[in-house]
Amino acid sequence: MLSLMKKTLIGLLALSAVSTASADSYVGGSIGSGLSLHYQTDRTATSAMRYSLNLDATQFNFNQLTLGGSVDYLSNFAGQSLGSGLTPYYGLGLGAGVALGDNYSGVGVYPHGILGLKYQISTPLSTFGEVNAGPYIDFGSGGGIGFGYNLRIGINYVLNR
């Protein structure tokens, strides 16, 4: 299973390596089912790759250290704009986390689907709300497969245009 996770992650990273010189790059963050910081870059006029670091996974329990992240491919629904700067989008992603501690140690992966809505506030600034859901596969002590979901709202700021 770890081999499949490595192949999937390498494939997503290879897909993200293809870029255009005029692609917009963004930094941002989100809150909701956790706190995260992310870097996002446009692949085309209607799609993007987002790389997130989950800060909520850094638990302030002195006997536990965790770190998580996610790579997400996002795409606007073709021909869909709700007017006034609102754009619905969908995507696929792969999240992963590592935990080391007294009560639990292991690796978890979270392949997920994404549905969201972006609102363009001004030229460099946009907000978004999204939900993602999918199976959560735990390779740690007491591992197993479950179902996970996350809700979040966030903000993006364009670094270059």
Buried (B, 14 or more C-beta within 10 A) or exposed (E): EEEEBEEBBEEBEEEBEEEEEEBBBBEBBBBBBBBBBBBBBBBEEBEBBBBBBBBEBBEEEEEBBBBBBBBBBBBBEEEEEEEEEEBEBBBBBBBBBBBEBEEBBBBBBBBBEBBBBBBBEEEBBBBBBBBBBBEBBBBBEEEEEEEBEBBBEBBBEBEEE
